[in-house]
Amino acid sequence: MAATVERRLAEFRAARRSAAAAPRPAEPPGKAAAPEAAEGPRAAAEGPGGGAQVRPGAAAAPVWARPLLLKVLLWAVLLALFVELELGLPYFVLSLLYWMYAGTRGPAERRPSELSAYSVFNPGCAAIAGTLTAEQLERELHYRPAAGS
C-alpha cells in the first residue's frame, strides 16, 4: 500500500516538473509588440501582473506619486470629514460596496490564456488545476483505484 502511494507521488512530482519545464506558448509577434508601442514607456516598466517593477538603472517613483497610496490617503481624509459631519458609517458602508463592485471584473477583461474558475465558461469546459470532479469524488468515496493505474 505504501509503495503504491510512493510511486504515485513520484509520478505526480515528475509530471509537475515536466509541466513547469515545458515552455509556454509565445504570442504572435504582432500582438506582443503592438501593446508596448501603444502604451508607451509605462507599459514597459510594468510586470506581467500589471504592477510596476523597478528596472536596473531606472529611478523608482517617489512614495507620494504612487496611485494606490494617494487613493488610500484621499479615502482616509474623506472618512475623517464624513465622521465630523456624523456620516462616517454611511460613507464607510458605501465605500465597501464600491470596492466590492470595482473588484469584480467582467468576462471581457479576462486575458486570453486565463481560465475561469467555472469550467463551463472555459473553451472545451476545461477545468483549472485542483478542481474536484464528480468522477474523482465517486472514485474516492468507493475507494477505487485511479483510472489508468
For each residue, the residues with C-beta under 8 A, 3 or more apart:
1: 4 5
2: 5 6
3: 6 7
4: 1 7 8
5: 1 2 8 9
6: 2 3 9 10
7: 3 4 10 11
8: 4 5 11 12 146 149
9: 5 6 12 13
10: 6 7 13 14
11: 7 8 14 15
12: 8 9 15 16
13: 9 10 16 17
14: 10 11 17 18
15: 11 12 18 19
16: 12 13 19 20
17: 13 14 20 21
18: 14 15 21 22
19: 15 16 22
20: 16 17
21: 17 18
22: 18 19
23: 26
24:
25: 113
26: 23 32
27: 31 32
28: 31 32
29: 32 33
30: 33 34
31: 27 28 34 35
32: 26 27 28 29 35 36
33: 29 30 36 37
34: 30 31 37 38
35: 31 32 38 39 43
36: 32 33 39 43 44
37: 33 34
38: 34 35 43
39: 35 36 42 43
40: 43 44
41: 44 45
42: 39 45 46
43: 35 36 38 39 40 46
44: 36 40 41
45: 41 42 52 53 55 58
46: 42 43 50 51 52 53
47: 50 51 52 53
48:
49:
50: 46 47
51: 46 47
52: 45 46 47 61
53: 45 46 47
54: 58 60
55: 45 58
56:
57:
58: 45 54 55
59:
60: 54
61: 52 65 66
62: 65
63: 66 69
64: 69 70
65: 61 62 70
66: 61 63 69 70
67: 70 71
68: 71 72
69: 63 64 66 72 73
70: 64 65 66 67 73 74
71: 67 68 74 75
72: 68 69 75 76
73: 69 70 76 77
74: 70 71 77 78
75: 71 72 78 79 95
76: 72 73 79 80
77: 73 74 80 81
78: 74 75 81 82 91
79: 75 76 82 83 88 91 92 95
80: 76 77 83 84
81: 77 78 84 85
82: 78 79 85 87 88 90 91
83: 79 80 86 87 88 91
84: 80 81
85: 81 82
86: 83
87: 82 83 90 91
88: 79 82 83 91 92
89: 92 93
90: 82 87 93 94
91: 78 79 82 83 87 88 94 95
92: 79 88 89 95 96
93: 89 90 96 97
94: 90 91 97 98
95: 75 79 91 92 98 99
96: 92 93 99 100
97: 93 94 100 101
98: 94 95 101 102
99: 95 96 102 103
100: 96 97 103 104
101: 97 98 104
102: 98 99
103: 99 100
104: 100 101
105: 109 110
106: 109
107: 110 116 121
108:
109: 105 106
110: 105 107 114 116
111: 114
112:
113: 25
114: 110 111
115: 122 126 128
116: 107 110 119 121 122 128
117: 128
118: 121 122
119: 116 122 125 126 127 128 131
120: 125
121: 107 116 118
122: 115 116 118 119 125 126 127 128
123: 126
124:
125: 119 120 122
126: 115 119 122 123
127: 119 122 131 133
128: 115 116 117 119 122 131
129:
130:
131: 119 127 128
132: 136 137
133: 127 136 137
134: 137 138
135: 138 139 147
136: 132 133 139 140
137: 132 133 134 140 141
138: 134 135 141 142 144
139: 135 136 142 144 146 147
140: 136 137 143
141: 137 138
142: 138 139
143: 140
144: 138 139
145: 149
146: 8 139 149
147: 135 139
148:
149: 8 145 146
